Amino acid sequence: DQKEQVTPRRLSGGQHVLQLDAEGTYQCSLTGLIFEVTRAAKITYSLLSWSKYANLVEKPWIVGGPLFDVRCDSGPALTSIQFPHSLCLGG
């Protein structure tokens, strides 16, 4: 599974932009997010705070990782997003 490493351009407000020039699978060098696109696309994304959304998480679920806002200028071109995983091995 070939993933091209890409580095996003940083915008104000903590946003990142990736300009993906062709069909393929791309991995962000900063966040580890993996984007699969069927054609060229511009993807804008940022981290959100769980404080605004945590009350939407009902038991037995718990907040367990980063929350991303991802937007694509040509929606159908973005076919999948793979989010990085984390595991706490502490007590």
Secondary structure as UniProt FT lines:
FT   STRAND          4..6
FT   STRAND          9..10
FT   HELIX           12..14
FT   STRAND          16..20
FT   STRAND          24..28
FT   TURN            29..31
FT   STRAND          34..37
FT   STRAND          41..48
FT   HELIX           50..52
FT   HELIX           54..56
FT   TURN            59..60
FT   STRAND          67..72
FT   TURN            73..74
FT   HELIX           75..77
FT   STRAND          78..82
//
